[in-house]
Amino acid sequence: MTDYQLISGKPKIFAISSNNDLLNEIQEYVENYEYDYIGSASKEDDIFEKVDKLEPHLLFLDCDIENIDLAKLTGDLELFNIPIIIIVGNLFNETVDKLLMSNPYGFLLAPLEENELQRAMAVALRKHEQNIQNVKEAESRIKEKSLELLIEKSDSSLLLILCVSLIIIALLSRNATWLQWVLLFPTGAMLINSLFSLKKQEIPEPFETLPFVSIFIPAHNEEFTIEDTVRSVCELDYHNEEGEPLYELIVVNDGSTDRTGEILSGLKKEFPQVKIVTRHPPRSGKGKGFVLNDALTLSRGEIIGVFDADTRVKPHYLKTIVQYLNSDIDGVQSRVKMFNKNENFLARMQHVEFATFGNTLIAKDNLDHTGFLGGNGQFVRKQAIIDCGRWDGFAVTEDLNLAIKIILNGGKISYCSEVAVYQEAVTNWRAFFRQRTRWAIGNFETLFVYFPQIVRSKLSFKKKFNVLEHISFYSFNLLIFFGFVITIINAISWFFFHNTTMIRMNAPIFVGILSGIAFFPTIILALLRDKLGPVEFIKDMVKYYIYCFHLIPLFFITMHTMMTRKERKWVKTVHKGGKTQ
């Protein structure tokens, strides 16, 4: 029975008791229900010998049995993985009380009633079969993820070796012409995205009747930001004609050890639409995907929204973004801005970076709705989430993983640039690299695992290209910025040594120009949309160009982490809180 085998044929029932009258009664009731009563035992050695030989599917244990340590007996019987129904008679002490509290399959009180015993048998066996099925599915899932981890390690190693080898060859030969040709794919994609981001997006048709929305906020040790976030979400202007909220807010307190739980309890008294789910160890801290799946089970909305615990939104946000789902669109991502963008250089560059990312999503929305979901400000039809297997709790970036599954399932994802979700930018480099390493790992996970499925899928060529271009972005970062380094070195060489090229790049002129300028249109368009003055515009463009060189060390950190990690581990970003700037 330790192999978690499901029942085939009639269930076999075994009883442990020294009371013959009780045993006769159990046998009669079991056989009346057309189950097989296969015997009984009252002595410890006899019990284990018969259970091992007869392999029953269910045990009845009489707490009044004589000369047996009940605690030790039930502990030893756990090795057989057989459900036990406890029969409580005259004896009731601390040991029996502990057994009743710990036994998941229920108990019966003597004298027995036939209907109750038969119902208890059926419920216990169904529950046990479901538990077995869950275990089998979990084991299968773990094997699948172990294989994926092995694929990621091998693919990461190959990618790192390939990139480093090409760079070494270029340096030794002083010729990087190959690099110009390799970069045609990502640079060409950048230009295509820039062009299509200029196209005006389709205007969604408003709902005649607003749908009910469930908003999820996963929270782990968020005492500095969670109150402002909950208050901001609860001020959303999204109500029915009677003025009642047409949304619920489910905050999942995922094993917080600070004041998060205390703060949430106070907020719940103030806002009736708030629901609090608390996860405790060992379930807590396993990953954002598991947290979101728990919330999904409890949700009532036909549309699901996800915010981070540092989110701030304007009152009209929800009413605006929901309209994008009034068609055949399955998911929509809103614009993301940093509420502390002026705190320092790093915070400002993240604000600019998300503006460029928004430009890319506008383009992908215009290219047959092949946008992507971010961790903050995503809204998805509940049925679409269920149809593609829910969130992957093992995925480091569960948002990107869900988006790929929705697209592979034939779904469409749009982008809403009309409203923005404001979040806290990371303001120190150590935390920044920790966050970005997680994002890069999630991107590579998705690329390595889903690449064969995307290629073999029935998606159109255009959709395949858009998806693969997006998830392969981090793969080209090292080579893109190595190309910029070569360009800078050659420019310095020409300036000081005149007509001296340190590393040759001899591809046709159009290839060279394309590789050199493709980076800039996206950032220029993003900054233009922010309506900056000319001085700030130039300063931000130069600073962002410098900022992007962090992608070189990030590539090596990511590859090292992926090759050496023993398991997939989700690492949250620490939030400090602050005022909107």
Buried (B, 14 or more C-beta within 10 A) or exposed (E): BEEBEEEEEEBBBBBBBBBEEBBEBBBBBBEEBEBBBBBBBBBBEEBBEBBEEEBBBBBBBBBBBEEBEBBEBBEBBEEBBBBBBBBBBEEEEEBBEEBBEEBEBBBBEBEBEEEEBBBBBBBBBEBBBEBBEEEEEEEEEEEEBEEBBEBBBEBBEEBBEEBEEBBEEBBEEEBBBBBBEBBBBBBBBBBBBBEBBEEEBEEBEEEEEBBBBBBBBBBBBBBBBBBBBBEBBBEBEBEEEEEEBBBBBBBBBBBBEEBBBEBBEEBBEEBEBBBBBBBEEEEBBBBBBBBBBBBBEEBEBEBBBBBBBBBBBBEEBBBBBBBBBBEEBBBBBBBBBBBBBEBEEBBBBBBBBBBBBBBBBBBBBBBEBBBBBBBBBBBBBBEBBEBBEBBBBBBBBBBBBBBBBBBBEBBBBBBBBBBBBBBBBBBEEEBBBBBBBBBBBBBBBBBBBBBEEBEEBEBEEEBBBBBBBBBBBBBBBBBBBBBBEBBEEBEEBEEEEEEEBBBBBEBEEEBBEBBBEBBBBBBBBBBEBEEBEEEEBEEBBEBBEEBBEBBBEBBEBBBEBBBEBEEBBBEBBBBBBBEEE
